[in-house]
């Protein structure tokens, strides 16, 4: 049994992820039809383009008249008045489903929300919230935000918003009520462990930063770590700052973590890749039916190049723009890719502004990595595309059935099924009871209560007595039976995970999420493997430089040119 994580929202995002979110020019990403994996961005060029000019095609005009007659009949005679907009939007969704999983219609409200998100500034309180035990619970306040300044803590439950009990509201509804114009106030009540009466707070909304790089730290002496959670207009600047910060701390090697990164702006992906590739090296190119869909993006050489050993970590949640970065680094043998096969999204969307405030994200071309790979997975079955589990070895399509390409040094890489890592490693499978304790918030809730009742330091040690207390706590709260918990703790992998999670959550409850992140990485199998393969990564990069310096190319024996490989008619 595989348990999926619950939805988590920043209080300024609040849109259920059953619909796509979009970005600006040439953005890449993944659209999820169900809220299981998480919200992502979709790609395209964005602007005031009016789509749908009147056509002279007689057949199309005939079909439009038929559609109008049908719409009039349904609107006039259906047993319930749904509104013509509902019928039209539903029919549009049905039409677009005949194309591909990433083409999507955006109703006016969704499109307006998307445009607001692209401004890069949101106005709210600055908290990360989710539903835990059917209560709207603060995961962490964001540093420097109004909520943090007023002392909102991890584990606080938002019980009321503007006099309305949140028990009667969905998470989306609570988030929408917390948002508002800059400088306006919102009245909330929170309940906190150790305090009997709800705490009333009046918080003035302010601009909330939306950082793209969530974590920057030294995970070993000389080894830097940067996690990019998505690609936005600020990613490249943040990466400059992150590398400079780690350089000051003595960084000699870098782990670039793109796990769970759903994509974002192509400009940001190009800027990130530019930090690691030589000027002029291909990063990605696109091909479609129309001439203007053919674009090539090479490293512009605008940023100081990081020339030391590099390892990139990806997993199933890495998609689109993150696959572009990983694919460029892999194809040019700049570093090794470690982890699990990425999602496999190689389609490009163009975003059109329609009349009456709606929008259309339409797939118009495909993108290709430098070696000529289009890594788009098969989507003939939309259900399988979104719901199918990975096979034991990672990709759903066996490697011997996927198209082969070559890197700069002649290594084999594969198209048609995501970015296959150079070093494949999955996270250990946890016992069902351990997963239940996690998703039922047993670890989180215990940590919040422990931190509230004890003087905690960042170097806290989880003792056997604390583990025993956690067992009793979880059993009393009916999170799992005591016997099942003890059985899980007999497994070394599960015990280490629970102890590490307890420490991380206690530190987070007291000092914030960022302070807990180093402990969350301890024992991470994929990060541990990344640390092991630095020598191989360095050797590979050196070999690639020598190959280019002598004018040879490991791909010269491939049949066909890049353009031929990219021809949509033969893809």
C-alpha positions in Angstrom: 0.0 0.0 0.0 1.3 3.4 -1.0 0.2 6.4 1.0 0.2 9.7 -0.7 1.0 13.0 1.2 -1.8 15.4 2.0 -2.2 18.7 0.3 -0.2 21.6 1.7 -0.8 25.2 0.7 0.8 28.5 1.3 -2.0 30.7 2.5 -1.6 32.9 -0.6 -2.0 30.2 -3.2 -5.3 28.6 -2.3 -6.4 27.1 -5.6 -7.3 23.5 -5.7 -4.9 21.7 -8.1 -7.6 20.1 -10.1 -6.8 22.8 -12.7 -3.6 24.0 -14.2 -1.6 27.0 -13.1 0.2 28.9 -15.8 3.3 31.0 -16.2 4.7 33.5 -18.7 6.6 33.1 -22.0 7.9 29.6 -22.8 7.1 28.0 -19.5 7.2 24.3 -19.0 5.4 22.1 -16.6 3.0 19.4 -15.6 -0.7 19.5 -15.1 -2.3 17.1 -12.7 -6.0 16.3 -13.0 -6.2 15.1 -9.5 -4.7 16.5 -6.3 -2.4 13.6 -5.6 1.1 14.6 -6.6 0.7 18.3 -6.2 0.2 21.6 -8.0 2.4 22.4 -11.0 2.9 25.1 -13.6 2.1 24.8 -17.2 4.1 26.2 -20.1 3.6 28.8 -22.8 4.2 32.2 -24.1 2.0 34.7 -22.4 0.5 38.0 -23.6 -2.5 39.8 -24.9 -3.0 37.5 -27.9 -6.6 37.1 -29.1 -7.3 33.5 -30.2 -10.2 32.5 -32.3 -10.5 34.9 -35.3 -13.4 34.2 -37.6 -12.6 31.5 -40.1 -13.9 31.3 -43.7 -13.9 27.5 -43.5 -17.4 26.5 -44.5 -17.3 23.1 -42.7 -16.2 24.7 -39.5 -18.9 27.3 -39.7 -21.5 24.5 -40.2 -20.2 22.7 -37.1 -20.4 26.0 -35.1 -24.0 26.5 -36.1 -24.7 22.9 -35.0 -23.0 23.6 -31.7 -25.0 26.8 -31.2 -28.3 25.1 -31.9 -27.4 22.4 -29.4 -26.3 24.9 -26.8 -29.6 26.8 -27.2 -31.6 23.6 -26.9 -29.8 22.5 -23.7 -30.0 25.9 -22.1 -33.7 26.3 -22.8 -34.9 22.8 -22.0 -32.6 21.2 -19.3 -34.4 20.5 -16.0 -32.1 22.7 -14.1 -30.7 26.1 -15.1 -27.0 25.5 -15.0 -26.1 28.7 -16.9 -24.8 28.7 -20.4 -21.2 29.4 -19.2 -21.2 26.0 -17.4 -22.3 24.2 -20.5 -19.8 26.0 -22.7 -16.9 25.4 -20.3 -17.7 21.8 -19.9 -17.8 21.3 -23.7 -14.5 23.0 -24.1 -12.9 20.7 -21.5 -14.3 17.7 -23.3 -12.9 19.0 -26.6 -9.5 19.6 -25.2 -9.3 16.1 -23.7 -9.0 14.8 -27.2 -5.6 16.5 -27.6 -3.2 15.9 -24.7 -3.1 16.0 -20.9 -1.5 19.4 -20.8 -3.8 21.5 -23.0 -6.2 23.2 -20.7 -9.0 25.8 -20.7 -8.8 28.4 -17.9 -12.0 30.0 -16.8 -11.9 33.7 -16.1 -11.4 33.4 -12.4 -8.6 30.8 -12.8 -7.0 32.9 -15.5 -7.1 36.0 -13.4 -5.5 34.1 -10.4 -2.8 32.9 -12.8 -2.0 36.4 -13.9 -1.8 37.5 -10.3 0.6 34.8 -9.5 2.9 35.8 -12.3 3.4 39.2 -10.7 5.6 37.4 -8.2 4.2 39.2 -5.2 1.3 38.0 -3.0 -0.5 39.7 -0.2 -1.3 37.7 2.9 -0.1 36.6 6.3 2.9 34.4 5.4 2.1 30.9 6.7 2.2 27.4 5.3 -1.0 25.6 6.2 -2.7 22.3 5.7 -5.5 20.2 7.0 -4.5 17.9 9.9 -7.1 15.9 11.7 -9.7 18.0 9.9 -8.3 21.2 11.4 -6.5 24.0 9.5 -3.1 23.7 11.0 0.0 26.0 10.6 3.0 24.0 9.3 5.3 26.9 9.6 5.2 30.7 9.5 7.5 32.2 6.8 10.4 34.2 8.2 9.9 38.0 8.3 6.2 37.9 7.4 3.3 39.4 9.4 2.3 36.0 10.9 5.9 35.3 12.1 6.2 38.8 13.6 3.0 38.2 15.7 4.3 34.9 17.0 2.2 32.4 15.0 3.8 29.0 15.5 3.9 25.6 13.9 1.0 23.5 15.2 -1.3 26.5 15.8 -4.8 25.7 14.6 -6.7 28.5 12.8 -10.1 28.0 14.3 -11.8 31.2 13.0 -11.4 33.6 10.1 -13.5 36.8 10.2 -15.9 35.2 12.7 -16.4 32.0 10.7 -15.5 28.7 12.2 -13.0 27.0 9.9 -14.5 23.6 10.7 -17.2 24.5 8.2 -14.8 25.6 5.5 -12.6 23.8 3.0 -8.9 24.5 3.1 -9.2 26.4 -0.2 -12.0 28.6 1.3 -9.8 29.4 4.4 -6.9 30.3 2.2 -9.0 32.6 0.0 -10.2 34.4 3.1 -6.7 34.9 4.4 -5.6 36.6 1.2 -6.5 40.2 0.5 -5.1 43.6 -0.7 -1.9 44.9 0.8 -2.4 46.8 4.0 -5.9 45.4 4.9 -6.4 43.4 8.0 -7.8 40.0 8.7 -9.2 38.8 12.1 -8.4 35.2 13.0 -8.5 33.0 16.1 -5.9 30.3 16.8 -5.9 27.5 19.3 -2.6 26.5 20.8 -1.5 23.6 22.9 -1.1 24.7 26.5 -3.5 27.6 26.2 -7.1 27.0 27.0 -8.8 30.0 25.3 -8.4 30.8 21.6 -6.0 33.6 20.8 -7.5 36.4 18.8 -5.2 38.1 16.3 -5.6 41.0 13.9 -3.0 40.7 11.2 -2.2 43.3 8.5 -1.7 41.7 5.1 1.7 42.4 3.5 3.7 41.3 0.4 4.9 37.7 0.8 8.1 36.6 -0.9 7.8 33.6 -3.1 11.2 32.1 -3.0 12.1 29.5 -5.6 15.1 28.1 -3.8 13.8 26.6 -0.6 17.0 25.4 1.1 20.7 26.3 0.9 23.2 24.7 3.3 26.5 22.8 3.7 25.6 19.2 4.2 29.1 18.0 4.6 32.4 19.9 4.9 33.1 21.3 1.4 29.7 20.0 0.1 27.0 22.5 -0.7 23.3 21.7 -1.2 20.7 23.7 -3.1 17.1 22.7 -3.5 15.1 24.4 -6.2 11.5 23.8 -5.7 10.3 25.5 -8.9 11.5 27.8 -11.7 10.3 31.4 -11.4 11.4 34.9 -12.3 13.6 35.0 -9.2 15.3 31.6 -9.5 18.4 32.7 -11.3 19.0 35.6 -8.9 18.4 33.3 -6.0 20.9 30.8 -7.4 23.5 33.5 -7.7 23.0 34.4 -4.1 23.0 30.7 -3.0 26.2 29.8 -4.7 27.9 32.9 -3.4 26.8 32.1 0.1 28.1 28.5 -0.1 31.3 29.6 -1.7 32.0 31.8 1.3 31.5 28.7 3.5 34.1 26.7 1.5 32.0 24.8 -1.0 34.0 22.5 -3.3 31.2 20.3 -4.6 27.4 20.8 -5.1 24.3 18.7 -4.8 21.5 20.3 -6.9 18.2 18.9 -5.6 15.4 19.1 -8.2 13.2 16.4 -6.6 9.5 17.3 -6.6 10.2 20.3 -8.8 7.2 20.5 -11.3 8.7 23.0 -13.6 8.3 26.7 -14.4 9.8 29.4 -16.6 12.1 28.3 -19.4 14.1 31.5 -19.0 14.8 30.4 -15.4 15.8 26.9 -16.5 18.2 28.3 -19.1 19.6 30.6 -16.5 20.2 27.8 -14.1 21.8 25.6 -16.7 24.0 28.5 -17.7 25.7 28.3 -14.3 27.0 24.8 -15.2 27.5 24.7 -18.9 30.0 26.3 -21.3 28.9 29.3 -23.2 27.2 28.3 -26.4 26.3 24.7 -25.3 22.8 23.7 -26.2 20.3 23.6 -23.4 17.0 22.8 -25.1 15.3 23.3 -28.4 11.7 23.1 -29.6 9.9 21.9 -32.7 6.2 22.1 -33.8 4.0 22.4 -36.8 4.5 26.2 -37.2 7.8 27.9 -38.2 7.8 30.1 -35.1 7.6 27.1 -32.8 11.3 26.2 -33.7 13.5 27.7 -31.1 17.0 26.9 -29.8 18.3 27.9 -26.4 22.0 27.8 -25.7 24.0 28.8 -22.6 24.4 32.6 -22.9 27.4 32.7 -20.6 25.9 35.5 -18.5 26.7 33.9 -15.1 29.9 32.8 -13.3 30.3 29.1 -14.3 30.4 26.6 -11.4 33.2 24.3 -12.6 33.5 22.0 -9.6 31.9 18.5 -9.2 28.2 18.5 -9.6 25.4 15.9 -8.9 21.8 16.5 -9.7 19.0 14.6 -7.8 15.6 13.9 -9.4 12.6 11.8 -8.7 9.1 11.1 -10.0 8.0 14.6 -9.1 10.7 16.3 -11.2 9.0 17.5 -14.4 9.3 19.8 -17.4 11.8 22.7 -16.7 13.6 20.6 -14.1 13.9 17.8 -16.7 15.4 20.4 -19.1 18.1 21.3 -16.6 18.8 17.7 -15.7 18.7 16.6 -19.3 21.2 19.3 -20.4 23.6 18.5 -17.6 23.3 14.7 -18.4 23.7 15.1 -22.2 26.8 17.3 -21.9 28.2 14.9 -19.2 28.6 17.9 -16.9 27.6 15.9 -13.9 25.8 12.8 -12.8 22.0 12.5 -12.3 21.0 10.4 -9.3 17.6 9.3 -8.0 14.5 8.0 -9.8 13.2 8.4 -13.3 11.6 11.8 -13.7 8.0 12.5 -14.8 8.5 12.7 -18.5 6.9 15.9 -19.8 8.3 17.1 -23.1 5.4 19.2 -24.5 5.3 23.0 -24.8 2.2 25.0 -24.2 1.3 28.5 -25.5 -1.1 30.5 -23.4 -3.7 32.5 -25.3 -5.9 35.3 -23.9 -9.5 34.7 -25.0 -12.4 37.0 -25.0 -14.3 37.7 -21.7 -11.2 37.1 -19.6 -10.6 33.3 -20.2 -7.4 31.7 -21.3 -6.2 28.7 -23.2 -3.0 26.8 -22.6 -2.5 24.9 -25.9 0.2 22.4 -26.6 2.0 23.8 -29.7 5.3 22.0 -29.9 7.7 19.6 -28.2 11.0 20.2 -26.6 14.2 18.2 -27.0 17.3 17.9 -24.9 20.7 18.6 -26.5 21.2 14.9 -27.6 17.9 15.0 -29.4 15.7 13.4 -26.8 12.0 14.2 -26.4 11.3 12.7 -23.0 7.5 12.9 -23.1 5.9 9.8 -21.8 3.0 8.1 -23.6 -0.3 9.6 -22.8 -2.7 7.5 -24.9 -4.3 6.6 -21.6 -4.8 9.6 -19.4 -5.5 7.5 -16.4 -2.2 5.6 -16.8 -0.4 8.8 -17.5 -1.3 10.3 -14.1 -2.0 7.2 -11.9 0.2 4.4 -13.0 2.9 3.5 -10.5 6.5 3.1 -11.6 7.9 -0.3 -12.3 10.4 -1.9 -10.1 13.3 -0.4 -12.1 11.9 3.0 -12.5 10.6 3.9 -15.9 7.2 2.5 -17.1 8.6 1.8 -20.6 11.5 -0.8 -20.5 14.8 0.8 -21.6 15.2 -1.7 -24.4 12.0 -0.4 -26.0 13.0 3.3 -25.7 14.8 5.4 -28.3 18.6 5.6 -27.6 20.7 8.7 -27.9 24.3 9.6 -27.0 25.8 12.1 -24.7 28.9 14.2 -25.6 31.2 11.3 -24.5 29.1 8.7 -26.2 27.1 7.4 -23.2 23.7 6.0 -23.9 20.7 8.0 -22.7 17.0 7.4 -23.4 14.0 9.3 -24.7 10.3 8.8 -24.4 10.0 8.2 -20.7 11.5 11.0 -18.5 15.1 11.5 -17.5 16.6 8.2 -16.5 19.2 8.8 -13.8 22.8 7.7 -14.3 22.6 6.2 -10.9 19.2 4.8 -10.0 18.2 4.6 -6.4 14.8 4.7 -4.7 14.0 5.7 -1.1 13.6 2.7 1.2 10.0 1.5 1.6 8.6 2.2 5.0 6.3 -0.1 6.9 2.6 0.7 6.5 2.3 1.6 10.2 5.2 4.2 9.8 3.4 5.7 6.8 0.2 5.9 8.8 1.9 7.6 11.7 3.2 10.2 9.2 0.0 10.9 7.3 -2.1 10.9 10.4 0.2 13.6 11.8 1.2 11.6 14.8 4.9 12.6 14.5 4.0 16.3 13.9 1.4 16.5 16.7 3.7 14.8 19.2 6.6 17.1 18.3 4.4 20.3 18.7 3.3 19.2 22.1 6.8 18.2 23.2 8.3 21.5 22.0 5.6 23.4 23.9 6.4 21.5 27.2 10.2 21.4 27.1 13.2 23.6 26.7 14.5 22.5 23.3 17.8 23.1 21.6 18.7 22.5 17.9 21.0 19.6 18.9 18.2 17.7 20.7 18.8 13.9 20.9 15.8 11.6 20.6 16.2 9.2 23.5 14.6 5.8 24.0 12.4 7.4 26.7 11.1 9.9 24.1 10.4 7.0 21.7 8.4 5.2 24.4 6.4 8.3 25.1 5.7 8.7 21.4 4.4 5.1 21.2 2.0 5.7 24.1 0.9 9.1 22.7 0.2 7.6 19.2 -1.7 4.6 20.6 -3.8 6.8 22.9 -4.7 9.0 20.0 -5.7 6.0 17.9 -3.1 6.7 15.2 -2.1 3.1 15.3 -2.1 0.2 17.7 0.8 0.0 20.2 1.7 -3.5 18.9 1.9 -2.3 15.3 4.0 0.7 16.3 6.5 -1.5 18.2 6.6 -3.9 15.3 7.5 -1.1 12.9 10.2 0.2 15.3 11.8 -3.2 15.1 12.7 -2.5 11.5 16.0 -0.5 11.4 14.9 1.6 8.4 11.6 2.6 10.1 13.2 3.3 13.5 15.8 5.6 12.0 13.1 7.3 10.0 10.8 7.9 13.0 13.7 9.1 15.2 14.9 11.4 12.5 11.4 12.7 11.8 10.8 13.3 15.5 13.9 15.4 15.9 13.2 17.4 12.7 9.6 18.1 13.7 10.5 19.2 17.3 13.2 21.5 15.9 10.7 22.9 13.4 8.1 23.5 16.0 10.6 25.5 18.1 12.9 27.2 15.5 11.0 27.0 12.2 11.1 24.6 9.2 14.4 25.9 7.8 16.2 25.0 11.0 14.9 21.4 10.8 15.9 20.8 7.2 19.4 19.4 7.8 18.0 16.8 10.0 15.4 15.8 7.4 18.3 15.1 4.9 20.1 12.8 7.4 19.6 9.3 6.2 18.1 10.4 2.8 19.2 7.5 0.6 19.3 9.5 -2.6 21.4 12.3 -1.0 23.7 9.8 0.5 24.2 8.2 -2.9 24.8 11.6 -4.4 27.6 12.2 -2.0 29.2 8.9 -2.9 29.4 9.5 -6.7 31.2 12.8 -6.7 34.5 11.2 -7.9 32.7 9.6 -10.9 31.0 12.9 -11.6 34.2 14.8 -11.7 35.9 12.2 -13.9 33.0 12.3 -16.3 33.0 16.1 -16.6 36.8 16.1 -17.2 36.4 13.5 -19.9 33.7 15.6 -21.6 35.9 18.7 -21.5 38.7 16.8 -23.2 36.4 15.4 -25.9 35.2 18.9 -26.7 38.7 20.4 -26.5 39.9 17.9 -29.2 36.9 18.5 -31.4 35.5 15.0 -31.2 32.0 14.1 -30.2 30.7 10.8 -28.9 27.5 11.4 -30.9 29.0 11.6 -34.3 28.2 8.0 -35.1 24.5 8.6 -34.6 22.2 8.3 -37.6 20.7 11.5 -38.7 21.0 15.1 -37.5 19.4 16.8 -34.6 16.8 18.3 -36.8 15.9 14.9 -38.2 15.6 13.5 -34.7 13.3 16.3 -33.8 10.9 16.1 -36.8 7.4 15.8 -35.3 6.3 13.6 -38.2 8.8 10.9 -37.2 8.6 11.3 -33.4 
